[in-house]
Amino acid sequence: MVSRRGCLLVAVLAVAALLAMWSFFGGWYGSGPLEKDSNFVVPNGASLTAVAERLEDKGVIRSAGGFTLRARIFGGGGGIKAGEFRIPAHASPSRVFSIICSDDVIRRFVTIPEGMPSIMVQERLMATPELTGEVAVPEEGSVLPDSYAFQRGQTRESVLLRMQAAMRRTLEELWAKRGPDLAVKSPEEAVILASVVEKETGKPEERRMVAGLYSNRLKQGMLLQADPTIIYPITKGKPLGRRIRQSEIQAVNDYNTYTMVGLPKHPITNPGKASIEAVLHPAKTEALYMVADGTGGHAFARTLEEHNANVAKWFAIRRERGEL
């Protein structure tokens, strides 16, 4: 016969076991100590133990050892992923483990607008604090303008390499679909002319027309006379901030298309896909001249006489604005 004392001991042990079990489960599914939503970075190659210690240091969990033990029991064999994750306030250890095992990493973007010169691409990458390491100014025309996703801690060099790979891939695809009888004879020349088109017009609908005009000039051996090619050697593509001087118009260098026939030696910016497409599929036009029309676009002309009339209209507009 079991004594009353024996029954009491069994009951006490059962309650203790239940409490221990409750505590163990509660330590996995119960509310965590994190006071507010926070970002947490799992480094590349970090072990579960190392990550648990970082979680404890950041106040996300109460015990690194308890988290590691429970993750191995309840985690279902899931593996943690490298990246930056958003951890909600008071997330349970179970929820935390689920988040850092998922693909739901925080994705950040760095955007390179069409026509951004390489010196400014380098400045933008260096000004992005979530990236690491140094990066040199890339070769002009080697970067495809676009928005690029990255994770905190990635190197600036790795992001730049993706930008340049995107340009190579896009140029190869567009060149394979190019139109007939082009003024440019290679993908490299296409990028150079596209960079001039990119800088010459702020209206997307004008790109093919500007490309057609410059293609006509190239085929006829005329000077391109593109103002942005004067500015590039002076500022490396940044805004000049003043009117072009007569001495700069007459300067002889590898870029100034007022003093050299043909294309500049190198691109003068990073052209976007649309400008490259415009050069490879230019408008069929007889236009050889253009001048600003006061709306942000251009007035195009086939003859010098027509062009001079358009120039007179432009000067009249500028006088009305008080610019002359």
C-alpha positions as MATLAB code, in Angstrom:
seq = 'MVSRRGCLLVAVLAVAALLAMWSFFGGWYGSGPLEKDSNFVVPNGASLTAVAERLEDKGVIRSAGGFTLRARIFGGGGGIKAGEFRIPAHASPSRVFSIICSDDVIRRFVTIPEGMPSIMVQERLMATPELTGEVAVPEEGSVLPDSYAFQRGQTRESVLLRMQAAMRRTLEELWAKRGPDLAVKSPEEAVILASVVEKETGKPEERRMVAGLYSNRLKQGMLLQADPTIIYPITKGKPLGRRIRQSEIQAVNDYNTYTMVGLPKHPITNPGKASIEAVLHPAKTEALYMVADGTGGHAFARTLEEHNANVAKWFAIRRERGEL';
ca = [
       0.000    0.000    0.000;
       1.338    3.417   -0.979;
       1.645    5.752    1.980;
       0.111    9.187    2.072;
       3.637   10.645    2.147;
       4.549    8.691   -1.020;
       1.487    9.956   -2.848;
       2.321   13.506   -1.845;
       5.874   13.111   -3.151;
       4.631   11.781   -6.483;
       2.224   14.685   -6.767;
       4.949   17.187   -5.977;
       7.251   15.645   -8.570;
       4.485   15.673  -11.179;
       3.744   19.325  -10.538;
       7.448   20.139  -10.687;
       7.720   18.303  -14.004;
       4.739   20.161  -15.389;
       6.172   23.473  -14.240;
       9.542   22.643  -15.774;
       7.853   21.647  -19.021;
       5.753   24.818  -18.966;
       8.852   26.896  -18.369;
      10.735   25.164  -21.174;
       7.928   25.650  -23.675;
       7.259   29.154  -22.399;
      10.894   30.024  -22.952;
      10.381   29.286  -26.646;
       6.888   30.513  -27.363;
       6.538   33.225  -24.737;
       6.967   36.947  -25.265;
      10.549   38.203  -25.681;
      12.277   41.165  -23.990;
      12.742   43.404  -27.073;
      11.128   46.762  -26.315;
      10.655   48.049  -29.889;
      10.915   46.844  -33.475;
      14.592   46.563  -34.404;
      16.841   45.463  -37.229;
      19.188   42.561  -36.645;
      22.068   41.454  -38.865;
      23.112   37.825  -39.234;
      26.699   37.861  -40.569;
      27.770   35.540  -43.375;
      28.923   32.188  -42.053;
      27.813   32.849  -38.446;
      26.942   29.816  -36.327;
      23.707   29.412  -34.381;
      25.624   29.818  -31.121;
      27.286   33.044  -32.278;
      23.978   34.452  -33.517;
      22.271   33.554  -30.230;
      24.941   35.468  -28.329;
      24.403   38.504  -30.579;
      20.640   38.244  -30.020;
      21.163   38.246  -26.265;
      23.562   41.198  -26.473;
      20.963   43.155  -28.471;
      18.222   42.363  -25.950;
      16.187   40.306  -28.422;
      16.243   37.147  -26.261;
      16.923   36.516  -22.574;
      19.334   33.603  -22.792;
      21.652   32.606  -25.612;
      22.096   29.118  -24.200;
      18.360   28.576  -23.767;
      17.672   29.869  -27.268;
      20.290   27.573  -28.823;
      18.997   24.500  -26.986;
      15.357   25.138  -27.840;
      16.188   25.990  -31.480;
      17.850   22.609  -31.867;
      14.860   20.831  -30.333;
      11.971   22.820  -31.819;
      13.607   24.325  -34.888;
      12.801   21.456  -37.217;
      16.251   21.449  -38.772;
      15.900   24.970  -40.170;
      19.102   26.851  -40.953;
      19.733   30.499  -40.221;
      20.271   32.847  -43.169;
      22.734   35.704  -43.558;
      21.224   39.151  -43.956;
      19.444   41.965  -42.175;
      16.066   41.153  -40.610;
      13.300   43.176  -38.958;
      12.472   41.798  -35.497;
       9.142   42.983  -34.025;
       8.919   44.104  -30.407;
       8.446   41.294  -27.877;
       8.865   38.611  -30.539;
       9.060   35.151  -28.991;
      12.288   33.177  -29.449;
      10.296   30.892  -31.751;
       9.275   33.863  -33.902;
      12.833   35.235  -33.887;
      14.222   31.897  -35.030;
      11.603   31.654  -37.766;
      12.505   35.149  -39.019;
      16.256   34.576  -39.211;
      15.686   31.262  -41.013;
      13.498   32.903  -43.662;
      14.278   34.746  -46.881;
      12.504   37.844  -45.578;
      15.657   39.946  -45.459;
      15.509   43.738  -45.569;
      16.299   44.848  -49.086;
      17.823   48.257  -49.608;
      18.308   50.022  -52.932;
      20.816   52.399  -54.443;
      19.524   54.231  -57.515;
      21.651   55.470  -60.403;
      19.585   57.846  -62.573;
      19.979   57.935  -66.343;
      22.827   60.229  -67.284;
      24.649   60.155  -63.951;
      28.398   60.442  -64.644;
      30.752   57.958  -63.055;
      32.260   60.430  -60.606;
      28.787   60.881  -59.111;
      28.136   57.120  -59.145;
      31.218   56.712  -56.964;
      30.037   59.521  -54.678;
      26.590   57.936  -54.319;
      28.044   54.555  -53.423;
      30.410   56.118  -50.897;
      27.489   58.067  -49.364;
      25.445   54.881  -48.785;
      26.286   54.048  -45.140;
      24.949   50.480  -45.198;
      27.628   49.491  -47.720;
      31.234   48.775  -46.774;
      34.682   49.270  -48.255;
      36.112   51.701  -50.746;
      35.338   51.936  -54.458;
      37.134   53.791  -57.233;
      35.468   55.944  -59.884;
      34.308   53.442  -62.524;
      35.067   53.774  -66.211;
      32.659   56.247  -67.803;
      29.797   54.534  -69.606;
      30.345   51.195  -67.848;
      27.398   51.458  -65.408;
      23.763   50.788  -66.347;
      21.482   53.325  -64.657;
      18.886   51.470  -62.579;
      17.931   50.676  -58.965;
      20.060   47.949  -57.383;
      19.092   45.958  -54.291;
      21.689   45.267  -51.625;
      21.919   44.073  -48.053;
      23.581   45.856  -45.183;
      27.258   45.008  -44.996;
      27.744   44.280  -48.691;
      30.803   45.875  -50.248;
      30.509   48.864  -52.540;
      32.735   47.066  -55.010;
      30.316   44.123  -55.268;
      27.381   46.449  -55.996;
      29.394   48.327  -58.627;
      30.356   45.061  -60.308;
      26.658   44.186  -60.618;
      25.965   47.594  -62.176;
      28.714   47.030  -64.726;
      27.612   43.462  -65.461;
      24.099   44.797  -66.093;
      25.483   47.285  -68.631;
      27.495   44.619  -70.450;
      24.499   42.286  -70.581;
      22.079   45.013  -71.728;
      24.450   46.343  -74.376;
      25.002   42.850  -75.761;
      21.241   42.260  -75.999;
      20.509   45.638  -77.619;
      23.404   45.435  -80.075;
      22.150   42.055  -81.313;
      18.806   43.725  -82.205;
      20.261   46.900  -83.747;
      18.807   48.506  -86.837;
      20.502   48.661  -90.270;
      22.876   51.274  -91.691;
      23.950   52.780  -88.386;
      26.449   55.580  -87.915;
      28.039   53.678  -85.018;
      30.117   50.635  -85.882;
      30.568   48.935  -82.514;
      28.872   48.575  -79.120;
      31.519   50.901  -77.683;
      30.642   53.627  -80.195;
      26.956   53.092  -79.435;
      27.573   53.859  -75.750;
      29.585   56.977  -76.622;
      26.870   58.398  -78.876;
      24.152   57.352  -76.405;
      25.953   59.284  -73.678;
      25.809   62.425  -75.848;
      22.106   61.860  -76.596;
      21.455   61.335  -72.883;
      23.018   64.665  -71.997;
      21.510   66.614  -74.895;
      17.810   66.123  -74.205;
      15.676   65.959  -71.099;
      12.635   64.764  -73.074;
      12.392   60.984  -73.522;
      10.332   61.380  -76.697;
      13.207   63.325  -78.322;
      15.888   60.698  -77.883;
      15.435   58.957  -81.233;
      15.231   62.292  -83.056;
      18.445   63.565  -81.440;
      20.095   60.231  -82.230;
      18.944   60.531  -85.849;
      20.329   64.063  -86.134;
      23.737   63.108  -84.753;
      23.802   59.984  -86.929;
      23.271   62.196  -89.979;
      26.130   64.465  -88.928;
      28.476   61.539  -88.367;
      27.681   60.047  -91.764;
      28.273   63.394  -93.478;
      31.517   64.098  -91.637;
      30.100   67.166  -89.875;
      31.097   68.365  -86.423;
      28.622   67.110  -83.817;
      28.886   70.387  -81.880;
      27.335   68.972  -78.709;
      27.735   71.340  -75.740;
      27.960   68.533  -73.135;
      31.176   67.330  -74.782;
      32.729   70.716  -74.007;
      31.713   70.506  -70.367;
      32.846   66.937  -69.625;
      36.636   67.557  -69.509;
      36.016   70.486  -67.177;
      33.674   68.898  -64.610;
      33.780   65.149  -65.402;
      30.072   65.343  -66.116;
      28.885   67.436  -63.193;
      26.869   70.594  -63.953;
      29.052   73.490  -65.065;
      26.999   76.076  -63.178;
      27.768   78.875  -65.631;
      27.817   79.664  -69.320;
      30.444   78.003  -71.507;
      33.383   80.292  -72.285;
      34.622   80.945  -75.791;
      38.026   79.519  -74.861;
      36.326   76.271  -73.786;
      34.424   76.058  -77.073;
      37.752   76.309  -78.917;
      39.609   73.841  -76.677;
      41.150   70.837  -78.399;
      40.902   67.580  -76.471;
      39.497   64.049  -76.732;
      35.913   65.170  -76.041;
      35.162   68.574  -77.564;
      33.032   67.954  -80.654;
      33.284   71.614  -81.648;
      36.942   71.101  -82.573;
      36.965   67.475  -83.713;
      35.051   65.477  -86.309;
      33.462   62.264  -85.121;
      32.648   60.920  -81.708;
      34.400   61.798  -78.453;
      37.074   59.299  -77.532;
      35.109   58.083  -74.505;
      31.529   58.355  -73.159;
      30.628   61.537  -71.280;
      28.179   59.876  -68.859;
      26.426   56.585  -68.135;
      23.557   56.417  -70.648;
      20.336   54.614  -69.845;
      18.864   51.753  -71.826;
      16.446   54.073  -73.675;
      19.261   56.266  -75.015;
      21.216   53.230  -76.209;
      18.091   51.931  -77.942;
      17.610   55.349  -79.577;
      21.125   55.243  -81.037;
      20.595   51.701  -82.330;
      17.190   52.633  -83.774;
      17.464   56.346  -84.638;
      14.617   58.320  -86.149;
      14.623   58.540  -89.937;
      15.102   62.261  -90.388;
      16.955   64.733  -92.560;
      17.550   67.052  -89.598;
      21.091   68.310  -89.150;
      20.553   71.148  -86.679;
      18.765   71.718  -83.389;
      18.393   74.460  -80.821;
      16.480   74.773  -77.554;
      12.824   75.711  -78.020;
      12.071   77.104  -74.555;
      10.063   74.086  -73.367;
      12.950   71.852  -72.356;
      13.042   70.339  -75.819;
      14.499   71.315  -79.185;
      13.512   72.761  -82.523;
      14.979   70.660  -85.346;
      15.976   71.878  -88.792;
      17.099   70.356  -92.079;
      18.872   73.432  -93.426;
      21.060   76.131  -91.941;
      18.484   78.746  -92.965;
      15.746   76.968  -90.976;
      18.131   76.569  -88.074;
      19.021   80.267  -87.987;
      15.327   81.111  -87.844;
      14.900   78.731  -84.884;
      17.912   80.284  -83.172;
      16.369   83.747  -83.580;
      13.171   82.497  -81.927;
      15.208   81.045  -79.038;
      17.053   84.336  -78.473;
      13.710   86.156  -78.457;
      12.428   83.791  -75.787;
      15.548   84.335  -73.687;
      15.222   88.121  -73.996;
      11.632   87.904  -72.777;
      12.849   85.925  -69.787;
      15.532   88.480  -69.009;
      18.346   86.027  -69.654;
      20.076   88.283  -72.198;
];
